[in-house]
Amino acid sequence: MDNNSNDNSFYMFLYYAKNTIKSWFQYKVDACMRSLAVFLREAAGIVVIYLTLMTFDNINGWKPNELLFLFSLLFLTYGVLIIFFTGLRDFENMINNGGFDRFILRPRGLLFQVIASNADWFAAIGHGGLGITLFIISAGEIGISWNLKTILYYIAVVIGGVLIQGAIFLVMASLSFYFIKSRNISEVFYWNVRKFAGYPISIFPKIIQYIMMYIVPFAFVNYFPAQYFLRKSDMNQYPLLFMYITPVVGIVLYLSAYVFWRKSLFHYKSTGN
């Protein structure tokens, strides 16, 4: 019975995904241009940062190509994230316009429906494509020895990084059951903290480092995984274990966020729209 249920959920997810892709790419030229616009918008910021960094030999021991490797993980994980968690990113709108009521009436898990109902393919292609581009540019320049072990580790940390950010999105979505407007909270606790994540956390004050390790743990999305490959000297001030536990952090955080989501559902009040 459980296997049949899992199979049905999988095929249902593929069905949702197929319809979402058709919706987003109904006008192919427009879709390609919008995806390219996202890519160029984010890439322009990286180019400005890179040109600025070129005036310095390094930042706390990190050379420009090593910083690009940090950014590559950040953009690649977001590109994957937004395929699965767009519904959570935009959940406040779903609450305010009454769209969540439709999901309550359907015989499927609520979180499954929210996750499967939408995917921002423009952001996914733009951010993901930029992440892959930065990876190609930087990985060959920073002396990483690629083998089965490092490849498997890289895949694991990408999955872990997606789960960490997915957990943040899930918590932010859950707060929509308590507050009419939760977008400002997500601006502070996701988007603003994410701005720091393109740089080694060792350059920031201790309070920022603490936030990025223990409150909004972006350090486990890219900084500590990058340290596994690069072994920069500033890693000495942190537990070496942190280089290895990104997948564990992702799983634990996501399960904890799911528990919070389940409890928060009891506070839902329909807008009546």
TANORHU-V838180 format. One record per residue. N is the residue number from 1. RES is the residue in one letter. PHI is phi in whole degrees, -180 to 180 (999 if undefined). PSI is psi in whole degrees, -180 to 180 (NA if undefined). D_FIRST is the distance of its C-alpha to the first C-alpha in Angstrom with 2 decimals. Layout:
BEGIN
n=N res=RES phi=PHI psi=PSI d_first=D_FIRST
n=N res=RES phi=PHI psi=PSI d_first=D_FIRST
END
This chain:
BEGIN
n=1 res=M phi=999 psi=-45 d_first=0.00
n=2 res=D phi=-64 psi=-40 d_first=3.81
n=3 res=N phi=-63 psi=-41 d_first=5.46
n=4 res=N phi=-64 psi=-40 d_first=5.20
n=5 res=S phi=-64 psi=-43 d_first=6.25
n=6 res=N phi=-65 psi=-41 d_first=8.70
n=7 res=D phi=-63 psi=-43 d_first=9.93
n=8 res=N phi=-63 psi=-40 d_first=10.58
n=9 res=S phi=-65 psi=-40 d_first=12.36
n=10 res=F phi=-63 psi=-47 d_first=14.29
n=11 res=Y phi=-68 psi=-33 d_first=15.49
n=12 res=M phi=-66 psi=-39 d_first=16.29
n=13 res=F phi=-64 psi=-43 d_first=18.32
n=14 res=L phi=-62 psi=-37 d_first=20.11
n=15 res=Y phi=-65 psi=-47 d_first=20.90
n=16 res=Y phi=-58 psi=-47 d_first=22.39
n=17 res=A phi=-62 psi=-43 d_first=24.26
n=18 res=K phi=-60 psi=-46 d_first=25.66
n=19 res=N phi=-68 psi=-37 d_first=27.01
n=20 res=T phi=-65 psi=-44 d_first=28.39
n=21 res=I phi=-62 psi=-42 d_first=30.21
n=22 res=K phi=-60 psi=-40 d_first=31.66
n=23 res=S phi=-66 psi=-46 d_first=32.87
n=24 res=W phi=-71 psi=-31 d_first=34.49
n=25 res=F phi=-112 psi=29 d_first=36.03
n=26 res=Q phi=-60 psi=-39 d_first=37.16
n=27 res=Y phi=-111 psi=100 d_first=40.71
n=28 res=K phi=-65 psi=-43 d_first=40.63
n=29 res=V phi=-64 psi=-46 d_first=44.13
n=30 res=D phi=-61 psi=-41 d_first=43.72
n=31 res=A phi=-63 psi=-44 d_first=40.40
n=32 res=C phi=-64 psi=-41 d_first=42.04
n=33 res=M phi=-66 psi=-39 d_first=45.04
n=34 res=R phi=-70 psi=-38 d_first=43.05
n=35 res=S phi=-65 psi=-41 d_first=41.04
n=36 res=L phi=-65 psi=-37 d_first=44.38
n=37 res=A phi=-63 psi=-41 d_first=45.90
n=38 res=V phi=-63 psi=-45 d_first=43.30
n=39 res=F phi=-58 psi=-50 d_first=43.95
n=40 res=L phi=-68 psi=-36 d_first=47.73
n=41 res=R phi=-61 psi=-48 d_first=47.69
n=42 res=E phi=-72 psi=-37 d_first=45.93
n=43 res=A phi=-65 psi=-35 d_first=47.87
n=44 res=A phi=-61 psi=-41 d_first=51.15
n=45 res=G phi=-64 psi=-40 d_first=50.50
n=46 res=I phi=-67 psi=-40 d_first=49.77
n=47 res=V phi=-62 psi=-44 d_first=52.94
n=48 res=V phi=-61 psi=-45 d_first=55.04
n=49 res=I phi=-63 psi=-43 d_first=53.64
n=50 res=Y phi=-64 psi=-44 d_first=54.19
n=51 res=L phi=-64 psi=-36 d_first=57.76
n=52 res=T phi=-65 psi=-42 d_first=58.46
n=53 res=L phi=-67 psi=-26 d_first=57.16
n=54 res=M phi=-64 psi=-19 d_first=59.40
n=55 res=T phi=-79 psi=-12 d_first=62.38
n=56 res=F phi=-112 psi=150 d_first=61.16
n=57 res=D phi=-72 psi=-39 d_first=60.86
n=58 res=N phi=-165 psi=166 d_first=57.74
n=59 res=I phi=-118 psi=106 d_first=56.06
n=60 res=N phi=53 psi=38 d_first=55.93
n=61 res=G phi=93 psi=-5 d_first=55.70
n=62 res=W phi=-97 psi=123 d_first=53.12
n=63 res=K phi=-85 psi=161 d_first=54.44
n=64 res=P phi=-51 psi=-45 d_first=53.55
n=65 res=N phi=-67 psi=-30 d_first=51.17
n=66 res=E phi=-71 psi=-35 d_first=49.33
n=67 res=L phi=-69 psi=-35 d_first=48.93
n=68 res=L phi=-63 psi=-34 d_first=47.60
n=69 res=F phi=-65 psi=-38 d_first=44.93
n=70 res=L phi=-59 psi=-48 d_first=43.99
n=71 res=F phi=-63 psi=-36 d_first=43.79
n=72 res=S phi=-61 psi=-42 d_first=41.73
n=73 res=L phi=-65 psi=-39 d_first=38.87
n=74 res=L phi=-63 psi=-46 d_first=39.17
n=75 res=F phi=-75 psi=-39 d_first=39.03
n=76 res=L phi=-65 psi=-45 d_first=36.40
n=77 res=T phi=-64 psi=-37 d_first=33.88
n=78 res=Y phi=-68 psi=-37 d_first=34.62
n=79 res=G phi=-59 psi=-41 d_first=34.17
n=80 res=V phi=-73 psi=-43 d_first=30.60
n=81 res=L phi=-53 psi=-47 d_first=30.01
n=82 res=I phi=-74 psi=-15 d_first=31.08
n=83 res=I phi=-67 psi=-38 d_first=28.64
n=84 res=F phi=-100 psi=-23 d_first=25.74
n=85 res=F phi=-122 psi=20 d_first=27.56
n=86 res=T phi=-59 psi=-40 d_first=30.04
n=87 res=G phi=-59 psi=-34 d_first=28.29
n=88 res=L phi=-77 psi=-37 d_first=28.96
n=89 res=R phi=-60 psi=-40 d_first=32.50
n=90 res=D phi=-103 psi=22 d_first=33.32
n=91 res=F phi=-65 psi=-34 d_first=31.34
n=92 res=E phi=-56 psi=-41 d_first=34.58
n=93 res=N phi=-64 psi=-39 d_first=35.37
n=94 res=M phi=-64 psi=-36 d_first=32.00
n=95 res=I phi=-69 psi=-47 d_first=32.73
n=96 res=N phi=-70 psi=-30 d_first=36.33
n=97 res=N phi=-96 psi=5 d_first=35.82
n=98 res=G phi=81 psi=6 d_first=33.03
n=99 res=G phi=-64 psi=-26 d_first=30.44
n=100 res=F phi=-67 psi=-26 d_first=27.93
n=101 res=D phi=-60 psi=-34 d_first=27.89
n=102 res=R phi=-62 psi=-38 d_first=26.13
n=103 res=F phi=-68 psi=-34 d_first=23.12
n=104 res=I phi=-63 psi=-32 d_first=22.97
n=105 res=L phi=-82 psi=-9 d_first=22.66
n=106 res=R phi=-97 psi=147 d_first=19.68
n=107 res=P phi=-82 psi=52 d_first=16.00
n=108 res=R phi=-138 psi=158 d_first=15.39
n=109 res=G phi=-60 psi=139 d_first=16.26
n=110 res=L phi=-65 psi=-45 d_first=20.05
n=111 res=L phi=-65 psi=-39 d_first=20.72
n=112 res=F phi=-58 psi=-45 d_first=18.47
n=113 res=Q phi=-66 psi=-41 d_first=20.48
n=114 res=V phi=-63 psi=-45 d_first=23.74
n=115 res=I phi=-67 psi=-42 d_first=23.23
n=116 res=A phi=-81 psi=-14 d_first=22.06
n=117 res=S phi=-77 psi=-18 d_first=24.67
n=118 res=N phi=-157 psi=155 d_first=27.70
n=119 res=A phi=-153 psi=129 d_first=29.24
n=120 res=D phi=-85 psi=86 d_first=32.97
n=121 res=W phi=-68 psi=-28 d_first=33.50
n=122 res=F phi=-65 psi=-47 d_first=37.26
n=123 res=A phi=-66 psi=-38 d_first=37.10
n=124 res=A phi=-62 psi=-46 d_first=34.49
n=125 res=I phi=-70 psi=-43 d_first=36.76
n=126 res=G phi=-64 psi=-52 d_first=39.93
n=127 res=H phi=-70 psi=-46 d_first=38.96
n=128 res=G phi=-63 psi=-43 d_first=36.87
n=129 res=G phi=-63 psi=-39 d_first=39.65
n=130 res=L phi=-67 psi=-40 d_first=42.22
n=131 res=G phi=-61 psi=-43 d_first=40.28
n=132 res=I phi=-66 psi=-42 d_first=40.13
n=133 res=T phi=-61 psi=-47 d_first=43.82
n=134 res=L phi=-64 psi=-36 d_first=44.89
n=135 res=F phi=-64 psi=-46 d_first=42.95
n=136 res=I phi=-63 psi=-41 d_first=44.72
n=137 res=I phi=-67 psi=-42 d_first=48.06
n=138 res=S phi=-92 psi=-36 d_first=47.80
n=139 res=A phi=-61 psi=-35 d_first=45.76
n=140 res=G phi=-79 psi=-10 d_first=48.42
n=141 res=E phi=-104 psi=-8 d_first=51.19
n=142 res=I phi=-112 psi=9 d_first=50.10
n=143 res=G phi=77 psi=29 d_first=49.93
n=144 res=I phi=-78 psi=132 d_first=46.25
n=145 res=S phi=-93 psi=106 d_first=45.59
n=146 res=W phi=-87 psi=126 d_first=42.34
n=147 res=N phi=-146 psi=-176 d_first=40.46
n=148 res=L phi=-59 psi=-41 d_first=36.89
n=149 res=K phi=-63 psi=-49 d_first=36.92
n=150 res=T phi=-71 psi=-33 d_first=38.27
n=151 res=I phi=-66 psi=-45 d_first=36.04
n=152 res=L phi=-64 psi=-39 d_first=32.85
n=153 res=Y phi=-63 psi=-44 d_first=34.34
n=154 res=Y phi=-61 psi=-45 d_first=35.14
n=155 res=I phi=-61 psi=-43 d_first=31.62
n=156 res=A phi=-63 psi=-40 d_first=30.28
n=157 res=V phi=-75 psi=-29 d_first=32.84
n=158 res=V phi=-64 psi=-45 d_first=32.15
n=159 res=I phi=-63 psi=-45 d_first=28.47
n=160 res=G phi=-61 psi=-42 d_first=29.73
n=161 res=G phi=-64 psi=-38 d_first=32.33
n=162 res=V phi=-64 psi=-44 d_first=29.86
n=163 res=L phi=-66 psi=-38 d_first=27.71
n=164 res=I phi=-61 psi=-49 d_first=30.95
n=165 res=Q phi=-70 psi=-34 d_first=32.06
n=166 res=G phi=-63 psi=-37 d_first=28.64
n=167 res=A phi=-64 psi=-40 d_first=28.79
n=168 res=I phi=-63 psi=-45 d_first=32.26
n=169 res=F phi=-60 psi=-40 d_first=31.15
n=170 res=L phi=-66 psi=-40 d_first=28.32
n=171 res=V phi=-65 psi=-45 d_first=30.91
n=172 res=M phi=-62 psi=-41 d_first=33.34
n=173 res=A phi=-64 psi=-41 d_first=30.85
n=174 res=S phi=-63 psi=-33 d_first=30.08
n=175 res=L phi=-66 psi=-19 d_first=33.84
n=176 res=S phi=-66 psi=-20 d_first=33.93
n=177 res=F phi=-76 psi=-18 d_first=32.59
n=178 res=Y phi=-104 psi=-33 d_first=35.75
n=179 res=F phi=-122 psi=140 d_first=38.39
n=180 res=I phi=-64 psi=-41 d_first=39.32
n=181 res=K phi=-121 psi=111 d_first=40.35
n=182 res=S phi=-112 psi=0 d_first=38.56
n=183 res=R phi=-62 psi=-36 d_first=39.64
n=184 res=N phi=-63 psi=-34 d_first=42.74
n=185 res=I phi=-66 psi=-43 d_first=40.71
n=186 res=S phi=-68 psi=-32 d_first=38.69
n=187 res=E phi=-60 psi=-43 d_first=42.04
n=188 res=V phi=-73 psi=-49 d_first=43.35
n=189 res=F phi=-91 psi=-8 d_first=40.39
n=190 res=Y phi=-120 psi=-65 d_first=38.97
n=191 res=W phi=-67 psi=-40 d_first=41.46
n=192 res=N phi=-70 psi=-41 d_first=44.60
n=193 res=V phi=-68 psi=-35 d_first=43.29
n=194 res=R phi=-60 psi=-29 d_first=41.95
n=195 res=K phi=-63 psi=-29 d_first=45.58
n=196 res=F phi=-78 psi=-21 d_first=46.49
n=197 res=A phi=-73 psi=-12 d_first=43.72
n=198 res=G phi=-80 psi=-2 d_first=45.60
n=199 res=Y phi=-124 psi=156 d_first=48.17
n=200 res=P phi=-61 psi=131 d_first=48.24
n=201 res=I phi=-65 psi=-17 d_first=47.66
n=202 res=S phi=-66 psi=-15 d_first=50.64
n=203 res=I phi=-86 psi=-9 d_first=53.05
n=204 res=F phi=-97 psi=161 d_first=51.99
n=205 res=P phi=-60 psi=159 d_first=53.14
n=206 res=K phi=-57 psi=-35 d_first=51.24
n=207 res=I phi=-65 psi=-39 d_first=49.67
n=208 res=I phi=-67 psi=-42 d_first=48.09
n=209 res=Q phi=-60 psi=-43 d_first=46.89
n=210 res=Y phi=-62 psi=-45 d_first=45.34
n=211 res=I phi=-60 psi=-43 d_first=43.51
n=212 res=M phi=-78 psi=-13 d_first=42.19
n=213 res=M phi=-99 psi=-37 d_first=40.97
n=214 res=Y phi=-120 psi=-16 d_first=39.68
n=215 res=I phi=-111 psi=-58 d_first=39.25
n=216 res=V phi=-121 psi=86 d_first=38.32
n=217 res=P phi=-77 psi=60 d_first=37.76
n=218 res=F phi=-64 psi=-22 d_first=38.72
n=219 res=A phi=-59 psi=-29 d_first=40.62
n=220 res=F phi=-85 psi=-9 d_first=37.37
n=221 res=V phi=-79 psi=-42 d_first=36.55
n=222 res=N phi=-138 psi=-36 d_first=39.66
n=223 res=Y phi=-67 psi=-54 d_first=42.55
n=224 res=F phi=-69 psi=-39 d_first=41.16
n=225 res=P phi=-60 psi=-40 d_first=39.23
n=226 res=A phi=-64 psi=-35 d_first=42.52
n=227 res=Q phi=-64 psi=-30 d_first=44.35
n=228 res=Y phi=-59 psi=-38 d_first=42.24
n=229 res=F phi=-84 psi=-37 d_first=43.81
n=230 res=L phi=-101 psi=-29 d_first=47.24
n=231 res=R phi=51 psi=56 d_first=48.13
n=232 res=K phi=-74 psi=155 d_first=50.59
n=233 res=S phi=-65 psi=-26 d_first=53.01
n=234 res=D phi=-72 psi=-9 d_first=51.78
n=235 res=M phi=-68 psi=-18 d_first=48.57
n=236 res=N phi=-62 psi=-21 d_first=50.76
n=237 res=Q phi=-88 psi=0 d_first=50.58
n=238 res=Y phi=-123 psi=156 d_first=46.79
n=239 res=P phi=-60 psi=132 d_first=44.61
n=240 res=L phi=-62 psi=-26 d_first=43.85
n=241 res=L phi=-57 psi=-30 d_first=40.28
n=242 res=F phi=-61 psi=-24 d_first=39.71
n=243 res=M phi=-70 psi=-18 d_first=39.88
n=244 res=Y phi=-111 psi=-10 d_first=36.70
n=245 res=I phi=-107 psi=12 d_first=34.28
n=246 res=T phi=-54 psi=-46 d_first=33.45
n=247 res=P phi=-61 psi=-39 d_first=29.78
n=248 res=V phi=-67 psi=-45 d_first=29.48
n=249 res=V phi=-59 psi=-43 d_first=31.29
n=250 res=G phi=-61 psi=-46 d_first=29.00
n=251 res=I phi=-66 psi=-47 d_first=25.77
n=252 res=V phi=-63 psi=-45 d_first=27.39
n=253 res=L phi=-64 psi=-43 d_first=28.92
n=254 res=Y phi=-67 psi=-42 d_first=25.85
n=255 res=L phi=-64 psi=-39 d_first=23.77
n=256 res=S phi=-65 psi=-42 d_first=26.84
n=257 res=A phi=-64 psi=-35 d_first=27.20
n=258 res=Y phi=-66 psi=-41 d_first=23.61
n=259 res=V phi=-60 psi=-44 d_first=24.39
n=260 res=F phi=-62 psi=-41 d_first=27.56
n=261 res=W phi=-59 psi=-47 d_first=25.80
n=262 res=R phi=-61 psi=-41 d_first=23.51
n=263 res=K phi=-70 psi=-35 d_first=26.67
n=264 res=S phi=-71 psi=-25 d_first=28.68
n=265 res=L phi=-58 psi=-30 d_first=26.47
n=266 res=F phi=-68 psi=-14 d_first=28.01
n=267 res=H phi=-97 psi=5 d_first=31.37
n=268 res=Y phi=-72 psi=133 d_first=30.58
n=269 res=K phi=-128 psi=124 d_first=33.12
n=270 res=S phi=-64 psi=145 d_first=33.01
n=271 res=T phi=-75 psi=-17 d_first=36.14
n=272 res=G phi=83 psi=7 d_first=36.24
n=273 res=N phi=-77 psi=NA d_first=36.79
END
